[in-house]
Amino acid sequence: MESTDVLIVGGGPIGLEVHAALRGAGVETMQVEAGTLGWTMGWWAPGTKYFSSPERIGIAGVPLVTRDQEKATREEYLAYLRQVAGARGLEVELGWRVETIDREGDGFVVGMRRSVRGVGGPAPGARLAREGGEEDGAPHPDPLPGGEREGRRIRARRVVLAIGNMHRARALGVPGEGLAHVSHFLADPHGYYGRDVLIVGGKNSAVEAAIRLHRVGARVTMSYRGVEFDPERIKYWLTPEIQWLISKGKIGFIPESEVESIGERVVRLRVGGGVREVAADRVLLLIGYEQDATLFERAGIELEGEERRPRFDHTTMETSVPGVFVAGTATGGTQRRTKVFIETSHAHGARIVRAITGRGVGGAEESYGAMAES
Ligand SMILES: Cc1cc2nc3c(=O)[nH]c(=O)nc-3n(C[C@H](O)[C@H](O)[C@H](O)COP(=O)(O)OP(=O)(O)OC[C@H]3O[C@@H](n4cnc5c(N)ncnc54)[C@H](O)[C@@H]3O)c2cc1C
């Protein structure tokens, strides 16, 4: 059986950053990822921009340089992640999804299977299988039945779970949610041109989608449970834009409304004790994402609180299972309010290095861990 000292699971920015820190400290490592490098950013709509400035989401001491000195787009960041892997000599084995973590001797045996996609994002083909009920973004709808997929086992003294927390879209649980014109993910805005689009949600992704779709010539209406948007939960430059577009009647806004059912052409909303029908031939339910905690549970890690966060020691990042560490947004569970993201996770690699080697990461520590944690 293959073996390593540390196996890092997840090839997002923080998995890569932890890998670079461990490598820099001379620790033997392997890293596996179910999809491709930066899978999570891979399913965002084309051109989506980060809210963080480049220096705050740069990792492993490699400068993130953007074309126009502005915030990075998802495309720039994906290219950057490949650049970091190359510059730091980080090999990530792609297309392996970890399914089991079992203690054996002084370490673990980690079981994985071949996977055609990463974890999270819209699932191509899922719609074909469902009959009005199944969500796109349902947990890991891998088209290959488990028994037919190639398996692999790696022995590791320690495991770092940098598996993120956007594993599936939050569902509304209303009739019609599974119809073909309903999605939990914004696709290329161009495809919404000339359409009546109802966007459900009132946080950043919903507001950003509304503005972008209005600009490509869609007729956009927003349905939001709240009375007004919370500026704390929206990119600060978008708040005045959406307010202006709504005040001019360019984007429809129905506050204090909840979806009752979705039909082929019309969505029924409950508003103030009555029902209002809104025409829509595209419906976007942008109400957030959830973490799939199955791997934590299989590893025996305790989950805490309403958000079902993995229990871990904040000074070492070691979970309630000694030898299993957690890093990045995986630490946050299903976040009700986003407190953990790339910016707040830079210290994780340095802490894991210290816990494993007993040494700091010297000059590198600052660049790996300068940002405040939540
Ligand atoms: C629209 C949007 C904008 C954002 N903007 C910002 C921003 O400006 N600043 C900021 O700091 N953050 C931002 N975030 C959040 C940030 O992108 C994520 O927090 C980031 O992807 C987290 O990095 P991560 O490495 O912790 O996890 P991820 O990037 O989610 O990586 C986890 C990886 O693990 C893989 N994986 C999961 N389970 C397994 C398994 N069992 N086996 C193998 N692989 C597995 C997944 O396929 C995935 O590639 C934004 C998020 C969104 C949705």
The ligand as a Tripos MOL2 file, in Angstrom:
@<TRIPOS>MOLECULE
LIG
   53    58     1     0     0
SMALL
NO_CHARGES

@<TRIPOS>ATOM
      1 C1        -19.0150   33.7930   -5.1790 C.3       1 LIG1
      2 C2        -17.9940   33.6200   -4.0640 C.ar      1 LIG1
      3 C3        -17.0590   34.6150   -3.8370 C.ar      1 LIG1
      4 C4        -16.0950   34.4610   -2.8320 C.ar      1 LIG1
      5 N1        -15.1860   35.4640   -2.6180 N.ar      1 LIG1
      6 C5        -14.2630   35.3350   -1.6280 C.ar      1 LIG1
      7 C6        -13.3310   36.3670   -1.3380 C.ar      1 LIG1
      8 O1        -13.3580   37.4370   -1.9630 O.2       1 LIG1
      9 N2        -12.4210   36.2040   -0.3560 N.ar      1 LIG1
     10 C7        -12.3660   35.0510    0.3740 C.ar      1 LIG1
     11 O2        -11.4910   34.9470    1.2550 O.2       1 LIG1
     12 N3        -13.2270   34.0370    0.1310 N.ar      1 LIG1
     13 C8        -14.1790   34.1510   -0.8460 C.ar      1 LIG1
     14 N4        -15.0860   33.1500   -1.0830 N.ar      1 LIG1
     15 C9        -14.9910   31.9600   -0.3370 C.3       1 LIG1
     16 C10       -13.8330   31.1190   -0.9250 C.3       1 LIG1
     17 O3        -13.8110   31.0540   -2.3020 O.3       1 LIG1
     18 C11       -13.9080   29.8200   -0.4710 C.3       1 LIG1
     19 O4        -13.9400   30.1000    0.8740 O.3       1 LIG1
     20 C12       -12.6540   29.0170   -0.8870 C.3       1 LIG1
     21 O5        -12.9080   28.2470   -2.0290 O.3       1 LIG1
     22 C13       -12.2810   28.1970    0.3040 C.3       1 LIG1
     23 O6        -11.1020   27.5320    0.0830 O.3       1 LIG1
     24 P1        -10.8740   26.0960    0.7390 P.3       1 LIG1
     25 O7         -9.5630   25.6460    0.2170 O.co2     1 LIG1
     26 O8        -11.0910   26.1600    2.1970 O.co2     1 LIG1
     27 O9        -12.0620   25.1690    0.1650 O.3       1 LIG1
     28 P2        -12.5290   24.8460   -1.3870 P.3       1 LIG1
     29 O10       -11.9330   25.8570   -2.2810 O.co2     1 LIG1
     30 O11       -13.9620   24.6870   -1.3090 O.co2     1 LIG1
     31 O12       -11.7740   23.4910   -1.6300 O.3       1 LIG1
     32 C14       -12.2280   22.2650   -1.1580 C.3       1 LIG1
     33 C15       -11.8810   21.1970   -2.1890 C.3       1 LIG1
     34 O13       -12.0200   19.9090   -1.5930 O.3       1 LIG1
     35 C16       -12.5210   19.0160   -2.5480 C.3       1 LIG1
     36 N5        -13.1300   17.9050   -1.8070 N.ar      1 LIG1
     37 C17       -14.2130   17.9650   -0.9840 C.ar      1 LIG1
     38 N6        -14.4650   16.7460   -0.4660 N.ar      1 LIG1
     39 C18       -13.5080   15.9120   -0.9530 C.ar      1 LIG1
     40 C19       -13.2530   14.5330   -0.7680 C.ar      1 LIG1
     41 N7        -14.0360   13.7680    0.0080 N.pl3     1 LIG1
     42 N8        -12.1990   13.9570   -1.4130 N.ar      1 LIG1
     43 C20       -11.4040   14.7360   -2.2220 C.ar      1 LIG1
     44 N9        -11.6100   16.0620   -2.4310 N.ar      1 LIG1
     45 C21       -12.6620   16.6440   -1.8000 C.ar      1 LIG1
     46 C22       -13.5020   19.8420   -3.3690 C.3       1 LIG1
     47 O14       -13.7060   19.2770   -4.6480 O.3       1 LIG1
     48 C23       -12.7950   21.2040   -3.4070 C.3       1 LIG1
     49 O15       -12.0000   21.3630   -4.5600 O.3       1 LIG1
     50 C24       -16.0640   33.2890   -2.0560 C.ar      1 LIG1
     51 C25       -17.0190   32.2800   -2.2880 C.ar      1 LIG1
     52 C26       -17.9920   32.4530   -3.2640 C.ar      1 LIG1
     53 C27       -18.9950   31.3510   -3.4930 C.3       1 LIG1
@<TRIPOS>BOND
     1     1     2 1
     2     2     3 ar
     3     2    52 ar
     4     3     4 ar
     5     4     5 ar
     6     4    50 ar
     7     5     6 ar
     8     6     7 ar
     9     6    13 1
    10     7     8 2
    11     7     9 ar
    12     9    10 ar
    13    10    11 2
    14    10    12 ar
    15    12    13 ar
    16    13    14 ar
    17    14    15 1
    18    14    50 ar
    19    15    16 1
    20    16    17 1
    21    16    18 1
    22    18    19 1
    23    18    20 1
    24    20    21 1
    25    20    22 1
    26    22    23 1
    27    23    24 1
    28    24    25 2
    29    24    26 1
    30    24    27 1
    31    27    28 1
    32    28    29 2
    33    28    30 1
    34    28    31 1
    35    31    32 1
    36    32    33 1
    37    33    34 1
    38    33    48 1
    39    34    35 1
    40    35    36 1
    41    35    46 1
    42    36    37 ar
    43    36    45 ar
    44    37    38 ar
    45    38    39 ar
    46    39    40 ar
    47    39    45 ar
    48    40    41 1
    49    40    42 ar
    50    42    43 ar
    51    43    44 ar
    52    44    45 ar
    53    46    47 1
    54    46    48 1
    55    48    49 1
    56    50    51 ar
    57    51    52 ar
    58    52    53 1
@<TRIPOS>SUBSTRUCTURE
     1 LIG1         1 GROUP 0 **** ****
